[in-house]
Amino acid sequence: MTKIAPLILPVLTVAVGLLLSSCSSDGSSQTATTQTTPGAVRTVEVETIVLEPTPFEEMIALIGIVKSPRDAILSAQSAGTLVFQSELGTDVPRNGIVARIDAVLIQTALDQSKANLASADARAALAEDTFRRQKPLYQDSIISALEFEKIRSDLNTARAQKDQAQALVAQAEKQFENTFVRAPFSGRVEVQFAEQGEHVMPGSQVVRIVDTSQLTLRAGVPERYAIDIQKGTPVSIHFKAYGVGQRHGVISFVGSIIDAASRSFAIEIDLENEDGAFKPEMVADVFVRRSRLENQLVVPQSSVLRDEFGSSVYVVDRSSGVAVVARRPVSLGASFGGQTVVTTGLNAGDEVIVVGQTNVTEGDAVHSVPSEA
């Protein structure tokens, strides 16, 4: 033990020396990486736009729903068994038969009423002939007035019976016609509410027929825009969810009443559908032009800074020969589609920072590139 102990002290001394040397080296390296080169100027990369007067359209964004103005649920007008019904998807012309109810008993009643009419017509003709032949005899006093009055009475009775028989025929024909369910307009059978062979009653729903060749887009407009919307106002229609291209049109109807629940009024836009691209109940984004402003200075809404002092934007000021940030208080006008009109505070030719404005402060040096947006 007495021989080993003297060797430990030199080893520890060397280890401590190496450790202190290592710590000294690390401290020198850290101090070098945090130092800032004296005289360096902070320069920030930003994207800018140069303001030029441009037209600006203020639009009202709405949600519209496609409707068919010719969409009808057809009901039975007679009681009986449904013996015929058009298949789903069948195109039917105006006044075409889409369903039929068993008419055997009604047909029998119609035939009987026609026979009764023929009999009444014959009796009326005989009474007319008798009256015509007996009238000269009465005028020559060959027959008495009492006899002639009976002949006249028989004629009136025969005429009345004929009129009654004609009315019964018309009634039977109407009942027979009511066994047919006809299309009030050209369209397509979309829904069947009853099955063939099923007994139906008057008023029972049978089929739904829809014409989609000419559709209507309906939307509700907030009441605050009542003075801005009128018939003929241009609109832009977008069906983004369906892969259908943008369409343009004009308002064809403006409601004159305000809905109490939604505080809005209705508008309609005619929608041609010759290619069948649209279907009722589709939803579309509708943009209605509220106003068009000429020669406006327009900036992205994202470039506008807002604080307790109001709205402002950052511009690039090159008056000193160096591109630095300057803050400009602004007043804003109409906005739409992520763009807003600047009414005061900027001039044509100003270079507005539109990307990177949150990374700079007034007086910062910047390197600007034109915005691609």
C-alpha positions in Angstrom: 0.0 0.0 0.0 2.9 2.4 0.8 4.3 1.9 -2.7 1.1 2.4 -4.7 -0.2 5.6 -3.0 2.4 8.0 -4.4 1.3 7.1 -8.0 -2.3 8.3 -7.5 -1.5 12.0 -6.9 0.2 12.6 -10.3 -2.6 10.8 -12.1 -5.3 13.0 -10.4 -3.2 16.1 -11.1 -3.1 15.3 -14.8 -6.9 14.6 -15.0 -7.8 17.9 -13.3 -5.5 19.7 -15.6 -7.1 18.2 -18.7 -10.6 19.0 -17.4 -9.8 22.7 -16.7 -8.3 23.0 -20.2 -11.4 21.5 -21.7 -13.7 23.9 -19.9 -11.6 26.9 -20.9 -11.8 25.8 -24.5 -15.6 25.4 -24.5 -16.1 28.8 -22.9 -14.1 30.5 -25.6 -16.1 28.8 -28.4 -19.5 29.8 -27.0 -18.5 33.4 -26.6 -17.5 33.5 -30.3 -20.8 32.2 -31.7 -23.0 34.8 -29.8 -21.0 37.8 -30.8 -22.5 40.2 -33.3 -20.2 41.7 -35.9 -20.0 45.4 -35.1 -21.8 47.7 -37.6 -24.1 45.0 -39.0 -27.5 46.2 -40.3 -30.7 44.1 -39.9 -32.1 43.5 -43.4 -35.4 41.6 -43.9 -36.6 39.9 -47.1 -40.2 41.1 -48.0 -42.6 40.9 -50.9 -44.3 44.1 -52.2 -46.7 45.5 -54.7 -46.7 48.9 -56.4 -50.0 50.6 -56.2 -51.8 51.5 -59.4 -55.4 52.8 -59.8 -57.6 49.9 -60.7 -61.4 49.1 -60.9 -62.8 47.4 -57.9 -66.1 45.5 -57.8 -67.8 45.2 -54.4 -69.7 41.9 -54.3 -72.3 40.4 -52.0 -71.5 36.7 -51.2 -74.6 34.5 -50.9 -75.5 30.9 -50.9 -78.0 29.8 -53.6 -80.0 26.6 -54.1 -81.0 25.3 -57.5 -84.8 24.8 -57.9 -87.0 23.8 -60.7 -90.0 26.1 -61.3 -91.8 23.1 -62.9 -91.8 20.5 -60.2 -95.1 18.8 -59.4 -96.4 15.9 -57.3 -99.4 14.5 -59.2 -102.3 13.0 -57.3 -105.2 10.7 -58.2 -108.5 12.3 -58.9 -110.5 9.1 -58.8 -110.7 6.1 -56.5 -109.7 2.7 -57.8 -106.9 0.4 -58.6 -103.7 1.7 -60.1 -103.4 -0.3 -63.4 -100.6 1.7 -65.1 -97.7 3.9 -64.0 -94.8 5.3 -66.0 -91.4 3.9 -65.1 -88.9 6.1 -63.3 -86.8 8.2 -65.6 -89.5 8.3 -68.3 -89.7 11.5 -70.3 -93.3 12.5 -70.8 -94.8 15.3 -72.9 -97.2 17.9 -71.7 -100.6 16.3 -71.2 -99.0 12.8 -71.5 -100.4 9.9 -69.4 -98.2 9.0 -66.5 -100.6 6.8 -64.6 -104.1 5.3 -65.0 -106.7 4.0 -62.6 -109.1 1.1 -63.3 -112.1 2.6 -65.2 -114.3 -0.5 -65.9 -117.2 0.7 -63.8 -116.8 4.3 -64.9 -116.7 3.2 -68.5 -120.0 1.3 -68.0 -121.6 4.3 -66.5 -120.4 6.5 -69.3 -121.9 4.1 -71.9 -125.2 4.0 -70.1 -125.3 7.8 -69.9 -124.6 8.0 -73.6 -127.5 5.6 -74.3 -129.8 7.6 -72.1 -128.8 10.7 -74.1 -129.6 9.0 -77.4 -133.1 8.1 -76.1 -133.7 11.6 -74.7 -132.6 13.1 -78.0 -135.0 10.9 -79.9 -137.9 11.9 -77.6 -137.0 15.5 -78.0 -136.9 15.2 -81.8 -140.3 13.5 -81.7 -141.7 16.2 -79.5 -140.3 18.9 -81.8 -141.9 17.3 -84.8 -145.3 16.9 -83.1 -145.3 20.5 -81.9 -144.4 21.7 -85.5 -147.2 19.6 -87.0 -149.8 20.5 -84.4 -149.2 24.2 -84.3 -151.0 25.0 -87.6 -154.0 22.9 -86.5 -154.2 24.9 -83.3 -154.0 28.2 -85.3 -156.9 26.9 -87.5 -158.8 26.0 -84.3 -158.9 22.3 -85.3 -157.5 21.3 -81.9 -158.3 22.9 -78.7 -156.0 25.2 -76.7 -155.8 22.6 -73.9 -154.6 19.9 -76.4 -152.0 22.3 -77.8 -150.7 23.2 -74.3 -150.1 19.6 -73.5 -148.1 19.2 -76.8 -146.1 22.3 -75.8 -145.5 20.9 -72.3 -144.4 17.5 -73.7 -141.9 19.4 -75.9 -140.5 21.3 -72.9 -140.2 18.1 -70.9 -138.4 16.3 -73.7 -136.0 19.2 -74.1 -135.3 19.2 -70.3 -134.7 15.5 -70.3 -132.3 15.8 -73.2 -130.4 18.6 -71.3 -130.2 16.4 -68.2 -129.0 13.4 -70.2 -126.3 15.6 -71.8 -125.2 16.8 -68.3 -124.9 13.2 -67.1 -122.8 12.3 -70.1 -120.5 15.2 -69.4 -120.2 14.1 -65.8 -119.4 10.5 -66.7 -116.8 11.7 -69.3 -115.2 13.8 -66.6 -115.1 10.9 -64.2 -113.6 8.7 -66.9 -111.0 11.4 -67.7 -110.1 11.6 -63.9 -108.9 8.0 -64.1 -105.9 9.3 -66.1 -103.0 11.1 -64.3 -101.6 13.5 -66.9 -98.4 15.5 -66.9 -99.1 19.3 -66.6 -95.9 20.0 -68.4 -93.1 18.2 -70.2 -90.8 16.5 -67.8 -89.3 13.4 -66.3 -90.8 10.9 -63.8 -88.6 11.2 -60.7 -90.6 9.6 -57.9 -93.3 6.9 -57.7 -95.5 7.2 -54.6 -97.8 4.2 -55.3 -97.3 0.7 -56.7 -99.1 -0.7 -59.6 -102.1 -2.7 -58.4 -102.4 -0.6 -55.3 -105.8 1.0 -54.4 -105.7 4.8 -54.4 -108.1 7.4 -53.2 -108.8 10.9 -54.6 -105.9 13.0 -53.4 -103.4 10.1 -53.1 -99.9 11.0 -54.4 -99.0 9.0 -57.4 -95.9 10.4 -59.1 -93.5 13.4 -59.1 -92.6 14.9 -62.4 -89.8 17.5 -62.8 -88.6 19.6 -65.7 -84.9 20.3 -65.4 -84.3 22.0 -68.8 -84.8 25.4 -67.3 -83.8 25.9 -63.6 -83.8 28.7 -61.1 -81.2 29.6 -58.6 -82.8 31.0 -55.4 -81.0 32.9 -52.6 -81.8 35.1 -49.7 -80.2 38.6 -49.5 -79.8 40.3 -46.1 -82.2 43.2 -45.8 -79.4 45.8 -45.4 -78.7 45.4 -49.2 -82.3 46.0 -50.2 -81.5 49.3 -52.0 -78.5 47.8 -53.8 -80.3 44.8 -55.5 -82.7 45.1 -58.4 -83.8 43.1 -61.4 -81.1 42.8 -64.0 -78.2 43.1 -61.5 -75.2 41.0 -62.7 -74.2 37.9 -60.7 -71.4 35.3 -60.8 -72.2 31.7 -59.9 -69.7 29.1 -58.7 -70.4 25.4 -58.3 -67.0 24.4 -56.8 -68.3 21.3 -55.1 -69.5 19.7 -58.3 -66.7 20.4 -60.7 -69.0 22.7 -62.8 -67.5 25.8 -64.4 -68.4 29.3 -63.4 -71.6 30.8 -64.8 -72.8 34.3 -65.2 -76.3 35.7 -65.2 -78.6 38.4 -64.0 -81.2 38.6 -61.3 -84.6 37.8 -62.8 -86.7 38.3 -59.7 -86.4 40.4 -56.5 -88.7 39.7 -53.6 -90.7 42.6 -52.3 -91.1 41.3 -48.7 -88.7 40.6 -45.9 -88.7 37.2 -44.3 -89.3 37.8 -40.6 -87.2 34.8 -39.4 -84.1 35.3 -41.6 -84.4 39.1 -42.1 -83.7 38.6 -45.8 -85.5 38.9 -49.1 -85.6 36.4 -52.0 -83.9 36.7 -55.4 -83.9 34.3 -58.4 -81.5 33.8 -61.3 -82.6 31.9 -64.4 -80.2 29.0 -65.0 -80.0 27.3 -68.4 -79.5 23.6 -68.2 -79.4 22.3 -71.7 -76.4 20.0 -70.9 -78.0 18.7 -67.8 -75.1 19.6 -65.6 -77.3 21.0 -62.8 -79.8 19.3 -60.6 -82.4 20.7 -58.2 -81.2 21.3 -54.6 -77.5 21.8 -55.7 -75.8 24.5 -53.7 -73.8 27.3 -55.3 -71.8 30.3 -54.2 -73.5 33.4 -55.6 -71.8 36.7 -55.9 -74.0 39.7 -56.6 -72.4 43.0 -57.8 -73.2 45.7 -55.3 -71.1 48.5 -56.9 -68.2 49.1 -59.3 -65.6 51.7 -58.3 -63.1 53.1 -60.8 -59.5 54.2 -60.2 -59.1 52.7 -56.7 -56.0 51.9 -54.7 -56.4 48.3 -53.6 -54.3 46.2 -51.2 -54.7 42.7 -49.7 -56.6 42.7 -46.5 -53.7 40.6 -45.0 -51.3 43.6 -45.5 -53.4 45.9 -43.2 -52.2 46.2 -39.6 -54.7 47.0 -36.9 -54.1 48.3 -33.4 -55.7 50.6 -30.9 -54.7 53.6 -33.1 -56.5 52.3 -36.2 -55.4 50.7 -39.5 -52.1 51.1 -41.2 -49.8 49.4 -43.7 -46.0 49.2 -44.1 -44.5 50.7 -47.3 -40.9 50.7 -48.5 -39.4 54.2 -48.3 -36.4 54.7 -50.6 -36.1 58.5 -50.2 -32.9 58.2 -48.2 -31.3 56.0 -50.8 -31.8 53.0 -48.6 -34.9 50.8 -48.6 -36.4 51.1 -45.2 -39.8 50.4 -43.7 -42.3 53.2 -43.1 -45.7 52.9 -41.4 -48.6 54.7 -43.1 -52.0 55.2 -41.3 -54.8 54.4 -43.8 -58.6 54.7 -44.1 -60.3 51.7 -45.7 -63.3 51.4 -47.9 -65.1 48.5 -49.6 -63.7 45.0 -49.2 -64.2 41.7 -51.1 -62.4 38.6 -52.0 -59.4 39.3 -49.6 -58.9 42.8 -51.2 -59.8 46.2 -49.7 -59.9 49.7 -51.0 -57.7 52.3 -49.4 -59.4 55.7 -49.4 -56.8 57.8 -47.7 -53.1 57.4 -46.6 -51.6 56.0 -49.8 -50.8 57.2 -53.2 -50.3 55.6 -56.6 -46.8 54.4 -56.9 -46.4 53.5 -53.2 -44.6 50.2 -52.6 -46.7 48.3 -50.1 -45.3 45.3 -48.1 -47.7 42.4 -48.6 -45.6 39.4 -47.4 -43.3 39.7 -44.3 -45.0 42.8 -42.8 -45.3 41.0 -39.5 -41.5 40.5 -39.3 -40.5 44.1 -39.6 -40.9 47.4 -37.7 -40.6 50.9 -38.8 -37.1 51.9 -39.8 -35.9 48.3 -40.6 -33.9 47.9 -43.8 -35.5 45.6 -46.2 -34.7 43.8 -49.5 -38.0 43.7 -51.5 -39.0 41.5 -54.3 -42.3 41.8 -56.3 -45.1 39.7 -55.0 -46.3 36.9 -57.2 -49.8 37.0 -55.8 
